């Protein structure tokens, strides 16, 4: 890693399929950061087990996410790609930082409240201390910047609080990370319920476009997408379904809203939705082709995983040695 570049850390859970929303809102932007920053992109499989997982499905999902990172344009020669569980320093630092985090802070986290309501039969300690592991992910690499959406800002704030508290006791150990505010990615909403974000954990599969959906499936989902009764294609707050489709169309074609509205000015909703679907299919075609190629190249994927884990472990160990010394552990 270049010492004159700032460090960016981010990751995705291997739970559910990566959606068009994930791609346009985050993943597509990650690929643009590689030349300017030292980037670490992690598959956060430790976070995934706060909810019960099928072991075989988790292994496959973790591999699929890593492959999709690469297919989307993240270059293992420029960025560090790895599985969180392959770098044990994440879990070790998390335990240490648990001892510098207050119960009240964790109890206020909105994600804990939401997941506790959703998984009432499995409100486990890991779900409660999830933000501490997330803080460890970030602080291990002396991260400067973290790309965050609105739903992750609270996690970054508690990370900053934990790091500041630790530094106040032991000196300048952790870099205090800032939010990375780049060019806003497209905010993609659910196709059937355009008042909420497209989510990979959504149980209604017609709400989401997965990056690996077959073209016929993608077209069918767009044809079923909710619009309204006006049959007028324009961007407006009182037309959430149509506005969402316009946003998606502009994101995948590079056109402005004004250009898109002009293009569909005399167009019915049926042909409009077909055009949006075709544009998405065209955008995802090279990505899906690359995924198919990578899935056949097991040796290459194993090499990426091995080298990425080694690089991440080297950086993580440097921080953890510093932490051990500060808190009084005997050197290994």
C-alpha positions in Angstrom: 0.0 0.0 0.0 1.2 3.5 -0.9 2.0 5.6 2.2 1.0 8.8 0.4 -2.5 7.6 -0.2 -5.4 7.6 2.3 -7.0 4.3 3.4 -10.6 3.5 2.5 -12.4 0.4 4.1 -15.7 -1.0 3.2 -17.5 -4.4 2.9 -20.7 -6.2 2.2 -22.4 -9.1 4.0 -22.7 -12.4 2.2 -26.4 -12.6 3.0 -28.7 -12.5 0.1 -27.7 -11.5 -3.4 -26.0 -8.3 -4.4 -28.7 -6.1 -5.9 -28.8 -3.4 -8.5 -29.2 -1.0 -5.6 -26.0 -2.2 -4.0 -24.2 -1.9 -7.4 -25.4 1.5 -8.4 -25.3 3.0 -4.8 -22.0 1.5 -3.6 -20.1 -1.1 -5.6 -19.9 0.9 -8.8 -18.4 3.8 -6.8 -15.9 1.6 -5.0 -14.2 0.7 -8.3 -13.6 4.4 -9.0 -11.6 4.9 -5.7 -8.9 2.4 -6.4 -6.4 4.7 -8.2 -6.7 7.5 -5.7 -6.8 5.6 -2.4 -5.5 2.4 -0.7 -8.7 0.4 -0.6 -9.7 -2.6 1.4 -12.9 -4.4 0.4 -14.0 -7.1 2.7 -16.7 -9.8 2.6 -18.0 -9.4 6.2 -18.9 -13.0 6.9 -18.4 -12.6 10.7 -21.2 -10.1 10.7 -23.5 -12.4 8.8 -23.7 -15.0 11.6 -25.7 -12.7 13.9 -28.6 -14.3 11.9 -28.6 -18.1 11.6 -27.0 -19.3 8.4 -26.9 -22.5 6.5 -23.2 -23.4 6.4 -23.0 -24.5 2.8 -25.1 -21.5 1.6 -22.9 -19.1 3.6 -19.7 -20.5 2.0 -21.2 -20.2 -1.5 -22.6 -16.7 -0.8 -19.2 -15.5 0.5 -17.4 -16.7 -2.6 -20.1 -15.3 -4.8 -19.7 -11.8 -3.3 -16.0 -11.9 -3.7 -16.4 -12.9 -7.4 -18.9 -10.1 -7.9 -16.5 -7.6 -6.4 -14.0 -8.5 -9.1 -16.5 -8.8 -11.9 -17.7 -5.3 -11.0 -14.2 -3.9 -11.6 -12.4 -4.1 -8.3 -8.9 -5.0 -9.2 -7.0 -7.3 -6.7 -3.8 -5.7 -7.9 -5.0 -2.3 -6.7 -7.2 -3.2 -3.8 -7.1 -5.7 -1.0 -9.9 -8.2 -1.2 -10.5 -10.7 1.6 -12.9 -12.6 3.8 -13.3 -11.1 7.3 -13.1 -14.5 9.0 -9.6 -15.1 7.4 -8.2 -12.2 9.4 -8.6 -13.2 13.1 -7.4 -9.8 14.3 -11.0 -8.5 13.5 -12.5 -10.7 16.2 -9.6 -10.1 18.7 -9.7 -6.3 18.4 -13.5 -6.5 18.7 -13.2 -8.2 22.1 -10.8 -5.5 23.3 -12.9 -2.7 22.1 -16.0 -4.3 23.7 -14.3 -3.3 27.0 -14.2 0.3 25.9 -17.8 0.5 24.7 -20.8 1.3 26.9 -24.0 -0.7 27.0 -26.1 2.5 26.6 -24.3 3.3 23.3 -25.1 -0.1 21.9 -28.7 0.0 23.1 -29.3 3.1 21.1 -28.3 1.6 17.8 -31.3 1.5 15.5 -30.1 -1.6 13.6 -30.1 -3.6 16.9 -33.7 -2.5 17.5 -34.8 -3.3 14.0 -33.2 -6.7 13.8 -34.4 -7.6 17.3 -37.9 -7.0 16.2 -37.4 -9.0 13.0 -35.6 -12.0 14.7 -37.4 -12.2 18.0 -36.3 -15.9 18.4 -32.6 -15.0 18.2 -31.7 -11.8 20.0 -28.1 -12.7 20.6 -25.2 -10.9 22.1 -23.5 -10.7 18.7 -26.4 -8.7 17.4 -26.0 -6.3 20.3 -22.2 -5.9 20.0 -22.3 -5.9 16.1 -21.2 -2.2 16.0 -18.0 -2.9 18.0 -17.0 -5.5 15.4 -17.7 -3.0 12.7 -15.6 -0.4 14.6 -12.8 -3.0 14.7 -13.0 -3.6 11.0 -12.4 0.1 10.3 -9.9 0.9 13.1 -7.6 -2.2 12.4 -6.4 -0.6 9.1 -6.0 3.0 10.4 -8.7 3.9 8.0 -9.1 7.5 6.9 -12.4 7.3 5.1 -15.4 5.1 5.1 -18.0 5.2 2.3 -21.3 5.2 4.2 -25.0 5.6 3.3 -27.5 7.2 5.7 -28.2 3.9 7.3 -24.6 3.4 8.3 -23.8 6.9 9.7 -24.7 5.8 13.2 -22.1 3.0 13.0 -19.4 5.3 11.9 -20.2 7.7 14.7 -19.9 5.0 17.4 -16.6 3.9 15.8 -15.3 7.5 16.1 -16.5 7.6 19.8 -14.8 4.3 20.6 -11.6 5.3 18.9 -11.6 8.7 20.6 -12.2 7.1 24.0 -9.3 4.6 23.6 -7.0 7.3 22.3 -7.9 9.5 25.3 -6.6 6.8 27.6 -3.6 5.5 25.7 -2.5 8.2 23.3 -2.7 8.3 19.5 -3.4 4.7 18.7 -6.2 4.8 16.2 -6.8 7.1 13.3 -10.3 8.7 13.7 -12.1 7.8 10.5 -14.2 10.3 8.5 -17.2 9.6 6.3 -16.3 9.4 2.6 -18.8 11.6 0.7 -18.2 11.1 -2.9 -20.4 11.5 -5.9 -23.8 10.3 -4.8 -24.7 6.9 -6.1 -28.2 6.3 -7.4 -30.7 5.7 -4.6 -32.6 2.6 -5.9 -35.9 1.9 -4.4 -37.9 -1.3 -4.2 -39.8 -2.0 -7.5 -43.1 -3.0 -5.8 -42.7 -0.6 -2.8 -40.9 2.5 -4.0 -41.2 4.2 -0.6 -38.4 1.9 0.7 -34.9 1.1 -0.5 -34.1 -1.9 -2.6 -32.7 -4.4 -0.1 -31.0 -7.8 -0.7 -32.8 -9.1 2.4 -36.2 -8.3 1.0 -38.5 -11.4 1.1 -40.4 -10.1 -1.9 -38.1 -11.0 -4.8 -40.1 -8.8 -7.2 -38.9 -5.8 -5.2 -35.2 -6.4 -6.1 -33.0 -6.9 -9.1 -30.1 -9.2 -8.3 -27.0 -8.7 -10.4 -27.1 -12.3 -11.5 -30.8 -12.4 -12.4 -31.4 -13.9 -15.8 -32.4 -11.2 -18.5 -35.9 -12.7 -18.7 -36.3 -12.4 -14.9 -35.1 -8.8 -14.9 -37.5 -7.9 -17.7 -40.4 -9.6 -15.9 -39.7 -7.7 -12.7 -39.6 -4.4 -14.4 -42.9 -5.1 -16.2 -44.4 -5.7 -12.8 -42.9 -2.6 -11.3 -45.4 -0.2 -9.5 -46.1 3.1 -11.3 -49.3 5.1 -11.0 -52.6 5.8 -12.8 -51.4 9.0 -14.7 -49.4 7.3 -17.6 -47.1 10.3 -17.7 -43.3 9.7 -17.4 -41.9 12.5 -15.3 -39.8 12.8 -12.1 -41.8 14.0 -9.1 -42.1 13.3 -5.4 -45.7 12.4 -5.9 -44.7 9.7 -8.5 -42.3 7.5 -6.5 -42.6 4.4 -8.8 -42.0 6.3 -12.0 -39.3 8.4 -10.4 -37.5 5.3 -9.2 -37.5 3.8 -12.7 -36.3 7.1 -14.2 -33.4 7.2 -11.7 -32.4 3.6 -12.6 -32.6 4.3 -16.3 -30.4 7.4 -15.9 -27.9 5.5 -13.7 -27.4 2.7 -16.2 -27.4 4.8 -19.3 -25.6 7.9 -18.1 -28.4 10.2 -19.3 -29.8 13.1 -17.4 -33.3 13.2 -16.0 -34.2 15.9 -18.5 -33.0 13.7 -21.4 -34.9 10.7 -20.0 -38.1 12.6 -19.5 -37.9 14.0 -23.1 -37.2 10.5 -24.4 -40.3 9.1 -22.8 -42.5 12.2 -23.1 -45.1 10.5 -25.4 -44.5 7.0 -24.1 -46.9 4.7 -22.2 -45.8 3.0 -19.0 -45.7 -0.4 -20.6 -43.0 0.6 -23.2 -41.3 2.8 -20.6 -40.8 -0.1 -18.2 -39.6 -2.3 -21.1 -37.0 0.3 -22.0 -35.7 0.5 -18.4 -35.5 -3.3 -18.2 -33.6 -3.5 -21.5 -31.2 -0.8 -20.4 -30.5 -2.7 -17.1 -30.1 -6.1 -19.0 -27.6 -4.4 -21.3 -25.7 -2.8 -18.4 -25.4 -6.1 -16.5 -24.5 -8.3 -19.5 -20.7 -7.8 -19.4 -20.8 -8.1 -15.6 -22.6 -11.4 -15.8 -20.3 -12.7 -18.4 -17.3 -11.9 -16.2 -18.8 -13.6 -13.3 -19.3 -16.8 -15.4 -15.6 -16.7 -16.4 -14.4 -16.2 -12.8 -16.5 -19.0 -11.5 -14.6 -21.4 -13.8 -11.2 -20.0 -12.6 -11.0 -21.5 -9.1 -7.2 -21.2 -9.0 -7.3 -17.5 -9.6 -10.0 -16.9 -7.0 -8.0 -18.9 -4.4 -4.9 -16.9 -5.2 -6.8 -13.6 -4.8 -8.2 -14.8 -1.4 -4.8 -16.0 -0.1 -2.9 -12.9 -1.2 -5.6 -10.6 0.1 -5.8 -12.3 3.5 -2.0 -12.1 3.8 -1.9 -8.4 3.0 -4.8 -7.6 5.3 -3.4 -9.7 8.2 0.0 -7.9 7.9 -1.7 -4.5 8.3 -4.1 -5.7 11.0 -1.2 -7.2 13.0 0.6 -3.9 13.1 -2.3 -2.1 14.7 -3.1 -5.0 17.1 0.6 -5.1 18.3 0.3 -1.5 19.1 -3.0 -2.0 21.0 -1.5 -5.0 23.0 1.4 -2.9 24.1 -0.7 0.0 25.1 -3.1 -2.0 27.3 -0.4 -4.1 28.9 -0.4 -7.5 27.2 2.9 -9.4 27.2 4.4 -9.4 23.6 4.0 -12.6 21.6 
